[in-house]
Amino acid sequence: MKAMTRGVWVFMVGVLIAAPAAADYECPTGEKDANVLFDKGAALVNAGQDAAGFALLKQVEAICFEGGDRNAKRARFEGMIESVGRKLAKAAEASGKFDEAERIYVDIRNASGAYTEADEDRVTMARARAKASALNVVSSALYRFDPERRRMWAEADQRDRAKPHQAQRAQQMAAYETELRAMAAAQGDAALAAEAAAFGSPAANFGNYPLDDLDRAKSWFELADASAMKRAIDRGITRGDKLTADDTVIRIAAGIDYYERAGATAKIQQARARAKQLGDAADKAGNYQKAAEFYNVAGLDELADSVLARGE
């Protein structure tokens, strides 16, 4: 490597001298002096206006503090924003404003580096428990606590204030996941119970079969443990067997729909073959409309069209 020339050295020293210090950093809020923003926020907090004070404090860029007591002021700032933020977050959580509580905890962590992840986890679970029948809420919570995210948290190079909590949080996340999967299984079972009640209702006799309830059960069981899905599959096959044993178009068609929910490919093929046989019998008897309906159920649309044309 060539020796640095005197001219280059003088230039680099000049650049370093001219470089702006942290105190000259212009905060994103537009406040050149973070002290002003901090003092305004602190005054509001001291006056009992916690929400307004927190709204200002979370905008402070701690790197912008000026003066010889910069480190001391940063410590006071971090302590204040964590204290007032936790107060606001707990109040929001207690009143069921879970999204607001979660946002506040994230703001605290971003502003001060405080360990709030466990609080955010708790709020996530509180939201899921309060909205246990909302599939998207429970699914989102499960994503937060899935094994891969637990592993990443446990192995991550965490900031100092989070490191002591890594193992404990990973363990709690696993417990939350177990609870959520049990909640999902319970919701799936409730959907199956609704399907059973509707299947035996008068509406089902007119072709209004509760396939939506079975679909809902399957969606919930996808979030539960692997064995739960078998309950929905067995239900679909049981219903399909009962319906396709009938000789009416509407019941055989509904039975195939149930088989499709169960993924019972072989049974679907058998039911369509039977619909074809019933269609052939109706065609032979001169009942072309009925034959066409059976052929449609069998998936033979072109044959159905030709039978109808022949009957015109």
Secondary structure by P-SEA (a helix, b strand, c coil): cccccaaaaaaaaaaaaacccccccccccccccaaaaaaaaaaaaaacaaaaaaaaaaacccccccccaaaaaaaaaaaaaaaaaaaaaaaaaaacaaaaaaaaaaaaaaacccccaaaaaaaaaaaaaaacccaaaaaaaaaaccaaaaaaaaacccccccccaaaaaaaaaaaaaaaaaaaaaaaaaaaaaaaaaaaacccccccccaaaaaaaaaaaaaacccaaaaaaaaaaaaaaaaaaccccaaaaaaaaaaaaaacaaaaaaaaaaaaaaaaaaaaaacaaaaaaaaaaaacaaaaaaaaaaaac
